[in-house]
Amino acid sequence: MKRYNIAMFNDSFRFDYNLEMVRGAAIAIKECGHHLIHVPMMAPTDDVDQVNAYFRRMTDFLVDMNADGFILPVGTLRSGRLVEGAAVDYMLEHIDHSKILCIEDHIAGIRSIAKDNCTGMRELMIHLLDHHHFRHVGLVEGPANSVGSQERHYVCVEELAKRHLSYVMTRGNFRGNNRQIIREFLDENPHLDVLVCFSDQIAINAYEVAKERGLRIGKDIAISGFDDIPSAALMDPSLTTVSIEPYEFGYAAGKEMVNLLDGKPQQITTFSSHFVHRMSCGEKEMPESEEFDQLLQRDVFPHQEITDCIYRSCTSGYHQELYQAINHLVSISEHIATAHAQRNGEDLIRKILQYEEQDYFNLSKFYETLMHYYQVLQKSDRYYKTSNEIVKYQQVFAKYFYRRHTEQIKKSAQKQTDIYQIILKASAFEKNPDAAYYEMFKSIDQLGYKFAGIYIFDKGADISQRAEEDLYFKAELLDGRIQVHPQRLREPGFILSEFGQNHPHTYTVAGLMADRSLLGFLVLEASHYDLQNVFFMSLELGLAIKYLKMFKVQNELLETLANRNVSLHFQAAYDELTGLLNRRGLQEKSTELFNVYQGMHVYIYSIDLDRLKYINDNYGHAEGDFAIKKIAEALHHSFRQTDLIGRVGGDEFLVVAIKPHSDEDYVIKRINLYLEDFNRLGKKAYPIRASIGYSEFDVTKHMDMALYLKEADERLYEVKKLKKVSRID
C-alpha cells in the first residue's frame, strides 16, 4: 500500500480550535496508515505581508516535495492572520486541485467539507429569544470576508426578524484582542442585555470587559460564544456556545482526504454544529449538593464517585443506559493507555471518547451522552437543576483534562533552556559546518525527539521571493542516529528514512529563517504540545545556519580580528531583539578593528529612531520593537558586511565604517531612501524615520574615541532639532 504524505495548513500553534482540528485529522490519517505533515504559522513576524509570504514559500516547498494531498482550512486561514493577504489564493492556484480538500468553506470545483454555521446558531438564538426573552441584542461578529461570520449573521438576523426585533452589531476578529472594540460597543449601547459573540475568543474578551465594569454575567448581561473551545466549560460562569466539535471535524476531514487520494466518492459535504447550553445565558442557579465541589478538589480522576453521582441524577426510565455509557467512559479515561492497545475496545472508545498517546482526550462524546439526558428532561420540573448538573459534569472532566494538559506543557517548557543553547553549541564549530550540523542534531536528540530532518538552500533567499537555487537534504536524526550529508540534493518526495516509512507519523514543518531570509526547512516529529518549542527551535537553527554561512564567507576577516570565540561571546556581544552588536560587542569589535586598520580613515554614524515613545504609546511596544528592527534592517541594507553595526540603547544605533563611500552623505541618503520606500509600501499607520549624525577621523594609537562619539552625537541632535523646527517629524 502506498503511504501518503498529507499536508495540513494551520494559522495558529495555540492549544485551541485549530489544533483540535489538526489533531483529529492526524488520528484519522494515522489510522489509515499515512503520514500527516502539519504546517502551522511559524513566521517570526506579525507583518501580514511576511506571514503570507511564509505560507507561499511553505506551499512551494510542499509542492516541490511532491506531497500527495493538502487539507486547507480556508475559513480559518482567511479569517486569521492572513485576512489581508492572498496566501490561500496562492495555494489554490499552485496546488493540483485533485490533491486538495478544502474544509470550513465550500470552494467551487474542489472537494470541500463546509462547516454548518447555521443549525447550532439557530438553536442558540431560539433559546435566547424565546426562553430568556432577550430584546436588546448586540452581535459581535467576525471579519466581513469570513463565510462563517456571514452565515452566523444571516441566521441571527433571520431569527430576530421573525420576532420583529432590531439589533446592533460591531465587528471584531475571531482570535485576536477585541476588548477595546467591545468597550466602545457597550459605551454606545448601554441598554444591551445580551452579547451574541461569533467566536469563543470574542466571548472571552466580552467576559473581561463585563467583569472590569462590574457587570454580572448571566444576570446583568448575557454572553454567548461559538466554537466550544476546551476552556469554555471552565469559564465563570460556564460559557453558553455553539460547538462544531473541531476534533470530530478534523477526523472526518482526515478520512475524506484519504478517500480523495484513493479515488473514492465523497462521503461528507457538511459538518454539523449544535447548541451547547451552559450558564452564561442567564440560567437560574439552583442549590446543589456538595459532592460536585468535592469531585473538583480531587487530584486524581474520581471514577466511582462520578458514576455514582450520575446514577443518582438519572430518572428511572433512562438511568441504566446512561449509567452504562458513562461508566465505560470513565473506565477508559482512567486506563487510557491500556485501552488504546486493545483493538477490541477501539470502536467503543471512538464512539464515546477520543484519545491519543499523550493521554489527552476529547470531551465531545461525553457532552453528547449528557445532552441526551438533558434533552429528555428539558420539559420536566428538573430543567434548571439538570442544566447545572451537566455543567458540573463537564467541569469535572475538563479539570482532569487540563491537569494532564498542564503537566505536558510544563514538560515541554523545560526544553526551552536547552533549545536556546543550540546556536551556541553549533557556533563552536564555525570552521567545520558538518560538525556544527552534527552538534545541532545532537541537541535535538537530547531534547527527546526521535526524528528530524533539515533541508537547506545553498544561499538562502528573501522570504518574499521563490528560491530558484538547489535545495539540499543536509542532516537527519533517526532514533538516536545522526547523519550529516555534505552535499545531497533533495529527492522528489519527503526523505523520511526508515523511521518514517515503517510506521505512520505526524510531522511538523517549519521554515528556517534569519531576518527576512528563508534558509531552509525543518521537518520534525513533534506533538501538539511542542509547537512552541518547534517555533523556538526553528529560530535558533535559522540563526545558527545564518552564522555558519556568514563564518564561511568572512572566515579570513574573523581570523584577522583575533579569532573571535563566537560560542563564548555571542550572547554577551549581540542584541537579542535585532541581532546587531550590543554596546559591549561594538566596543570590543571596534578595538580589534582599529588594531588592524591603523592609519585608515573611519566614519562613526550615530543613528536615532524618531518618535519611538509616540509609537509605543499609540500602537504598543510590539510595534515599537518592529520599528527598531526595521531601522536595523535599513542599516544592514545600507552598510557593508565589513562595517560594524550596533544597537547601543533603546532606539540608539552606532555604526563604525572603514573607508566609506567618497560622498559622506551617501549612506545617510541610502538609509532614508530605504525607510521612505517602506513607509510608502509598508501599510503601517505610522512612519519609520531616523535621525543621523556622523564624525570622521584617522585611526591612530592615541586617538580619543569619546571626542568623535560626542561630535557624531552633536550632529545627530542638530538634525533632530531641525526636524522639530521644520515639523518634519
N, C-alpha and C positions, 0 to 999 in steps of 0.2 A: 504493500500500500504506500502510495506517495504521501510523504509527511509535509503538509502545507506550512508555510511561514505567513501568518496573517497579521498585518499591522493594524493597530487601532490608535487613532489620534485622541488627544485629551488636552483640554485647555486649562488644566489645573493639576497640582500634585498635593492638594489638601485632602484630608480624610472626609469626603462628603459625597454628594450625589454622583459626581463624575467618577470617582474611584470605585464606588459601589458598582456602577455600570461596567467599568473595566474588569472588576473582579468577577462579576457574573459571566462576562464573555470569556475570561481566562479559564474558568472552571469548565464551561461548556466545550471550549476548543480543546482543552486537555482531555476531557472525557472522550472526544472523538479522535484522539491520538495525534493532535497537531500542535504547533508552536504558536503562541501569541507574542507579537512584538509590540510592546507598549511604547507609545511616543507621546510623553507628556510635554507641556510647555515649560521648557527649561532655559529659555533665553535669558541671560543675566541682565535684563533691562526692563524698564516699563515703557519704553518708547514703542508706540504702536507699529510704526514702520519696521522697526527692527524685529519685533515679535512676528509680524507677518513674514518678513524675510527669513527668519529662523525656520518657520514652518515650511516655507517654499524649498529651502535647502534640504530639510529633512525629507520632503516629498521626492526631490531629485535623487537623494541617496537610496531611498527605498525602491524607487522605480529602477534605478541603475542596478540595484542588487537583486532584481527580479523577485520581489515579494509577490507571493501568489494571490493575496487578497487584501482588501483595505476596508475597514469599518470606519465610516466617517460620521460622528455625531454632529451633523451640520447645525442643528439648533443651538447646541452648547457652544460650538466654535464661533458662530456668528453673533451670539449674544454675550460673549465673554470679552477677553482682551483683544480679540480680532475684529471687534464690531466695526471699526473704521477701516479695516483693511480688506484685501482681496485674496487672502490665503486660501480660503475654501474654494473660490472660483478657480484659483491656480491648480488646486488638487484635481478638481473636476475636469479641468482642461488637459492636464498632463498624465492622468492615470487612465488606463484602458477601462472603459465603463463596464465591461464584462467581469471585471475583478472587484467592483465597488459594491458595497452595501451601505446605503445611507440610512441613518436612523434618526428619529425625532421629527424630522420633516420629510415630506414627500418631494422627490426630485424627478421630474418627468424624464422617462427614458432610462432610468436607473432603478434597479431593485431597491425598494425602500420599505422601512417599517416606521410608520408615523406614530407619534405619541398622541394618545387620546387626551386632549386637554379639556374636553367638554363634559364628559359624564360625571367625573368627580366634582368638577367646579359647579355643575348644575345642582348636584346633591347638596353641596355646601351652601349655595345661595338659597335654595329652598328652605334649608334648615334655619339659616339666619333670618330670612324674611317671614317665614310662616310660623316657625316655632318660637323664635325670640321677638318677632315683630319689630325688627330694626327698621327705622325710616330715614335716618340720616347717614347715608352710606358714602364712604370715601374709598376710592380704588387707588392703590399704589401699584402701578403697572411696571412692566419691564421695558426693554428697548423697543422702539417703534418698529424696527425691522425684524423683530422676533416673531416667527409664526406662532409659537406658544403663547406669547403675550397677546397677540391679535385674537386668537381663538378664545382665550380666557376672558378677554374684554367683551367679545361678542356674546358669550353666554351670560355674563353679568348684566350687560345692558338689556338683553332679551328678557331675563327674569324680572328685572326692575320695571321694564315697560309693561309686562303683563299685569303688574300691580299698580301701574300709573305712578311710579316713584321716580324721582330725579336722583342725581348723584353728582359728585365732584371727583376729579381724578388728578393725579400727578404721575410723573414718570421717573422711575429710578433705574437701577441696574440689578441684575439677578444675584450677583455675588460680591459686589463692592460695598463701599460705605455709603449708606443712604440716610444717615442720621440728620444731616443738615436739610436735606430735601423734606424729610418728614417733619422736622421742626417748623419749617416755613409753611408746610401744608396745614398743620394744626393751628398755627397762628392765624392763617387766613380763614380757617373753617373750625372755630372752637366748638361748634354745636354737634360735631360728628359723634355718633355713638358706636360706630364700628369701622375699622380699617380692614379692608379686604386686600391683603398683600399677595402679589403674584409670585412670590418665592419665599421660602423659609428664611433666607438670609435677610430679605427686606423685613420680614416679621421680627427677626431678632433685633434689628435696628429700631423697629417700632416699639418693642418692649423697652429698650434702653431709653428712648425718648420719653415714653409714657412714665417710666419709673423716675426719671430725673425731674419730672413735673409733678410727681406725687399722685399720678392717676393710678387707680387700682384696676388692673387688667381683669376683665370678666365682670367688673362691677361698674366702674366709671366709663370704661371704654372696652369694647370687644376687639380682638385681633385674630385674624386667621392667616394661614400661610399656604404654601404649595410646595410639594416635593417630599415631605416627611423625612427629613434628614435624620441621622441617628440620634441627635441631641434633642429633637422636638419633644419626645415624651418626658424628658428630664427638665424642661424649662418650667419656670414657676410663674404662673400656673402652666400646666402642660398645654402645648400648642395644638389647637384645632387646625387641621390642614387637609390637603389632598395628597394622596400617595400614588406615585407612578410605579413604586417598587423598583428602584433602579437596578438592584441585583437581578431580579427576575427579567427585567427589560434587557440587560446585558446578556444574561444567559440565553434568552430567546434569540438575540442578535447573533451570538456565537454559533448557535445551531443553524440559523438561517444562512450565515456566511459559508459554513461548510456545505450546506445544501446547494448553494450557488456554485461553489467550486466543483462539486460533484455532478453538476448538471441536472439537479433535481428541481422540480417546480417549487415555487414559493409557498410556504406553509402559513405564514402570518403576515398581515399587511398593517395592522393597527394594534398597539398595545394599550390596554385599558387603564383607566385611573379610577380611584374610588375615594369617597369621603372618609376621613379619619376624625371621629368625634372625640374631642377632649374638652378641657375646662376653660380655655381662654375665650370661648364664645359666650360665656356668661351662665353656665350651668349652676344650679344651686349646690352648695357644698352640704352634704349630709353627714351626720355623725357616723364615724367608722370605728371598728374595733381596733385595738392596739396591735393586733397581730401583724398588720402590714408594716407598721413602723418597726416592729421587731425584726421582720424579714429584711428590711432595708439596712439594718445595722449589722447583719451577718457578714463575716469575712469570706465565707465560702458559700457556694450556691445552695440555697435552702430547699433541697429536693423534696423531702417528705412533708415539710411544713406547707409549701406552696400547693402541693397536690391536695393535701387535706383541706386547705383554705378554699381552693377552687371547688372541691367536692361539696363542702358545706354551703357554698354560694349558689349551687345549681338547683333548679327546680326538679321535681321528681320525674317529670316527663322527659327530660333531656340530660340529666346529670351523668348517667352511666356512659353514654357515648363520648361526651365531652371529657369526662374524667379519664377515660382510657387514652384519648388522644393526647391530653396534656401530660399524663403520666409517661407515655412514650417519649414525649418531647423532652421533659426534664431529665429522664434517664439518659437519653442520648447526649444532652448537653453536659452531663456530669462525666460521661465516659466517651467523649467525642473521638479521641484518638483510636480507641478500640473499635468503636462503631464504624469509623472510616475504613478500617481494614476488613470489615466483614461484608463481603459482597452481597450476602442475602439480606442485609439490612439497609442497603443503599436506597431502594425505592421508597421505603418509609421515611428515611432521613430527608430525601429530596422533596417529599411532599410536605413535611412538617417543618423541617429545619435545614437551612443551607449552611455549608461548612467549608473549611479548607484547612490546610496543615497547621496554620498558626493558631488554631483553636478559636478563630473568630467566626461567629455565627450571625446569620441574618434573622431579624425578628418578624419578617413579613408573614410567614406562615403561622407564627404564633398569633399575630394580630387577626388573621383570617379566622382562626379557630374561635378566638374570643368574640369576634364580631358576629359569628353565628349565634352564640349565646346571647349577645346583646340584642340582635335583631328579633329573636324570639320574645324577649322581654320588653321590647321597645314600647309597646302599648299597655304594659301592665303597671301596677302600682309601684313596682320596684325600679322604674325607669331611671330615676336620678341616682339612686344608690348603685345600680348596676353600672352606670356611666363612671361613677367614682371608682368602683372596684376595677373596671377594665384598665383605667389609667394607672392604678396602683400595680396591677399585674405587669403592665408594660414597664413601669419604673423599676420593679424588682429585676426583671430580665435585663433592662438597659443598664442598670447599675452594675450588674455582674459582667456584662459585656465590656463596659467602659473600664472596669478594673483590669481585665485582661488586656484591653487595648492600651491602657496607660502603661502597663508593665512592658509591653512590646515597644512602645515609643521610647520609654526610658532606656531599654536595652539598645535601641537604635541610636539614641542621642549619645551614649557612651562612646560610640565610634568616632564622633566628630573630632575629638582631640587628635586621634591618630590620623584622620584624613588630612588635617592641617599640616602634618609632617611630610606628606608625600613630596611636595615641591622641594623641601629642604634636603630630603634624602636623595632625590634624583639629582639635585644641583651639585651634590658632592662628586658626581661622575660626569661633569660637564665635558671632559675631554674624551669620554667614551660613551657615546649615545646609547649603544646597545646595552651597556652595563647600567645606564640610567633607566632605560625601559625595564630592565630586569628588576631594578630596585622598586620602581613604581608598582609592578605586578606582585612583588613580594609583599608590599604594603597592603595591596588589595586582598591577597591571600590571608594575611594576618588579621584582616578585618572580618574574615569568616565567609567570604564569597567563594562559590565553587567554580563559577565560570565567568570569564571576562575576555573581551577582545577589543583591540583598538585598530581602527583604520585611519591612516594618516595621508594627507595631501603632501606632496613634495615640498611645496612652499606655503600654501595657505592662501585664502582669498578673502576679500571683503564679503561680509555676510550677505550683502545686497546683490552680489553677483554670483552667477553659477560658475563653479570652478571647472575649468577645462583641462586641468592637469591630471596626471595619473593619481589613482588612489591605491595605497599600499596597505596590505594586512600586516601590521607591524609586529604585534605581540598578542599572546593569548595566555590565559590561565585556565588550566583544565584539572580540576580536582586536586590541587596542590602542585601540579606540574606546570612550570613556566617555560614558554618557548618564545624567543625573540627572533624575528625574521629580518635579516639585514636588508633584503630588497625583494619583497614578494608582492607582485601585483594582485589586487583583489580578484577573486574568481567571480564568475557570473552567478551569484547567489550568496547567501549568508554562509560564512565559514564557521559553522558551529561545531566542528570537530566531532570526535566520537561521543563526547558528552551530550551534545545537542541532538545527535542523530539517533541515539539509542532510546531516548525517552522524551515525551513531550514536555516542554518547559515554557515559562513565561519570562521574556526578556524585556529590559528597558533600554531604549536607545536615547542617547543624549549627545548633542553637539559639543565638541571641544573648542571653546572659544577663548580668545585673549583680545581684549578691546573689541574691535569690530571684525576681527579676522576669524574665520572658521578654519581650524587647523585639521579637523578630522572628526571621527565619531567613536563613541564608546558604546559597546554592547555588553550588558551586564545582566546576569540573572539576579533579580532582587525582588523582595516582596513589596507590597504597597506601603508597609510601614517605613521602608528605607528610601523612599523617593527624595526626601530632603537630603539624605546623605549622598544619594546619587548626584543630586544637583551640586552639592559642595565638592564632591569628588571630580565632577566634570570641570569645574572651575580650576581646581588645583592641578589636574592633569593638563588642562589647556595652558595654564601659566608655565608649568614645568616644560611642556613641549615647546612653547614660545621661547623660553630662555635657552633650551638646548639648541634651537635653531640660531638664536642670537649668538650664543657662545661659539657656534661653528663658524659663523661669518666674521665675528670680531675676536677670534682667538688670539691673533697676533697683538691686537691692541690691549686685550686683557692681560696678556703676559707682560707687555711693556709696563703696564700700570701695576707692577708689584704683585702679579699673580693673585689677584683678589680671591679671597676664600668665600665663595658665594654661600656655601652651606652654613657658615658660622655668622655671616654678617647680613644676610638678606633681610631678615625681619627687622634688624636694628637700623638698616640703611634705607629702606624703602617705605613710602607712604602707602597705607593699606587701601585707601579709597581710590587713588589714581594710578598706583603702580610706579609713580615717579620717585626719584630720590627724596628722602626727607632732609631736614636741616643737617643732621649729623652725617648722613651719607653724602650730601653735596659737599660738605666741608672736607671730608676725607678724600673724596674723588678729586676735588679741586687741588688739594695739596699734592696728590700724586701727579695730576696733570701738569701743574706748574713745575714740578721737579723734572719732568721730562721735556717740557717745552720752554726752557729758558730762552729769553730774548724774543719770544713770539708776541705778536700783537693780539690782545684779548679784549672782547667786549663782555660787559656784565649787563644783563637786562633785568630790571625789576618790574614785575607784572602784578597787577591787582585786578581781581574781578569786580566789576562795577555793580553796586546795589545788591550785594548778597543778602543783607538784612531785609531789604524790601521783598526779595524773592522768598526767603524763609518765612517771613511774617504773613505774606499774602497767599503763597502757594504750597507751603510746607517744606520741611527740611529735606524731604526726598528730592524735591525739585531743586533745592539749593545744592544738594550733592550732585544732581545731574548737571547743573551749570558749572560746578567746579570741574567735573570730569570732562565737560565739553571744552573748557579752557585748556585742560591738559591735552586733549585730543588736538586742539588747534596748535599747541606748541610742538607736539610730536610731528604734525604735518609741516610745520614751518621751519624747524631747525634740522640740522644734520644729525646722523646717528652718533657722530663723534662729539657732539655738544652735550654738555651736562645740564639736564633739566630737573628742577626740584620744586617741590611744594614745601615752603618753609613756614607756613601759617595757615589759618583757616581759609582765606581767599588770596593768599600771597604766594607768588611763584618767583623763582630766581633761575636765570639761565647763564651759564658760563660758556662762551663761544670762542673757539680758537680760529683765527683767520676767517672772519665772516665775509659776506659779500662786500664788494668795494663800496656800495652805497649803504651807509649805515642805517638808513630808513627802510631798506628793502624788506628786512624780516618783519618789521612793525607793520608795514603795508600788507604783507602776506598774511599775518595773523588776523588783522582787521578784516581783510577780504574774506578769509575763511569763515569768520564769525558772521559777517553780514550775509554770506551765502546761506549759512544755516538759519539765520533769523528770517530770511525770505522764504525758505522752503521747509523749515522745521515744524511749523504749526504750533509753536509754543505761544502762550498768552503774554509772555514777557520776552524782551530782547536780552541776549547774552553779549556783553561787551567787556572789553578790558582796557585798562589804562597802563601805559608802558613808559618807563624811563630807562636810560642806559648811561653807562660811562665806559671809557676805553683807556687802556694802558698797555705798556710793555712789561712782560714778565721778567722780574729781577729778584735776586735773593733777598733784598731788603725792602721790597715794596710793602706799602701799608694798605692791606685789603680793606680795612674798615673805612678808609678815606674814599675808596672807589665805590663801595657799597652805599656810603652816605650820599655821594654825588648822584648815583643812579636813583636813589630814593627821592632826593630833592627834585630831580627832573620828573619823576613819577607824580609827585604831589603838585607840581606845576601843571601837568597835563590834567589831573583831576580837578584842579581849581578852574582851569579854563573851561572844562566841560560844564561845571556848575554855572559859570558866568554866562556861557552861551546857550544854557539849557539843553545841551546835547544829551545829557543822561536822563 
